[in-house]
Amino acid sequence: MIFIKLNDEELHEISQLLESPYHSFEQNIKFIAKKTNTKHVCVTKGAFGAVLYYNDKFYYNSGYFIKVVDTVGAGDSFLASLIIRLLRGKSPQKSLNYACAIGALVAGQEGANPDISQKEIKKFMMV
């Protein structure tokens, strides 16, 4: 699986470098997917969640509120969670929601590898 992960600033910069004629978030994601011949693009938006373009369809998560303690490891945890769930056949929307929750929970604790249980993740996602 070819997969591109960017943050919102990188999306803007790369779109400009590739001379995208578009201004909207979604149009630029589609543009980059087409230019790179991939059907899997994820753009993170910090506290505002992420957008996943997966097999020609968009999935959105608006983020989870968390008091940020330490962002180290949050992006890596997000991406690892997203990819492993997609590879295991979970739905793109559920995978994105889970990954956003993991990223938030990691950012809400000290250190890059906090110990977070499945129970904590599920409880957090219900809030």
N, C-alpha and C positions, 0 to 999 in steps of 0.2 A: 504494500500500500504506500503510495506517495502521499505525503501529508505536509502541508505548510502551516506553520503557526507564526503569527505576527501579533504585535500589539497595535493599538489604533494609530500611534505615531508612525510606526514602521509601515503600516498600510498606506498612509498618506505619502510618505517619502518614496516608497517603491512604486506606487502608482505614478507619481510624477516622473521618476527615473525611466519608467517604461512608456512614458508619454501617453498615459491614459486620458481619453477625452472626457472622462466622467468626473462628477463631483460627489455623488452619493456613495455612502458606505457600501451598500449592497452591489452597486454597479462596479465599483472598484474591486470588490472581492471576486465577482464573476470575471472581470477583465484579467486579473492575475491568474485565476484558475485556468482560463483559456490560454493565456500566454505561456503558462508553465505546463500545460497539458496534465493538470491534476483535477480530480473531483473532490478533493478534501482540503479545505482551507478553514482555519480557525483564527479569529481575531479577538484578542482579549482587550477589555476596556477597563482594567483596574477595578475599582469599587463598583463599577457599573456592569459587571458580568462579562459576557462573551457572546460572540456570534459564531456559529458553526455552519459552513456551507459543505454539505455532505451529499454526494451523488445528486447534484443539481437542485437541492432543496435547502432552504435556510431554517436554522433552529436558533432560538434565542434564550438567553438567561439574563435577567436584569441584575444579578448579583445578590449577595447575602450580606446583611449588615453585620459588621464585626468591628470591635475596637482593635485597630491594628497595633500590634506589639512589635513584630519583627517580620519584614517581608521576605527575608532570606529563605529560599526553598519553596515559597508559595507558587511561583510560576512553574517550577519543575514538578512539584506535586500535582498541580493542575493538569499539566500535559501528560504526565505518566498515567494519571487516573483516567483521563479521557481516552488515550490510545488503548490502554489495556481493556477498558470496557467495550470499546468499539470492536477490537479484535476478538473479544469473547462473544460478539453478536448481540450486545445490548442495544436498545434503540438509541439513535443519535440524541434525541431529546433527553432521555434519562441519563445518558452518558455525560452530556454537557452539564446538566443540573448537578450531578454527582461531582464532577470535576470542579465546578465553581464552588461547591460546598467545601471540598477538600482544600482548595486554594485559600478560601476565607479562613477556615479553621487553622491552617498552618500559619497564616499571617496574624492570627489572634493569639499566638503563643510564642514563647521565646525559643529560638533555635530553628535550624533548618529541617530537623527530623523529629517533631514532637510525636509522642505516642497517642494516637487517636483511635478509639474503638469504633467498630461498625455501629454499635448502639448510639454513640455520641453523634456520629454522622447522620444517622436516620433521624434522631431527635432534632438536630440542628436544621435539617432540611424541612421538617414539619413546621417550624416556627414561621 
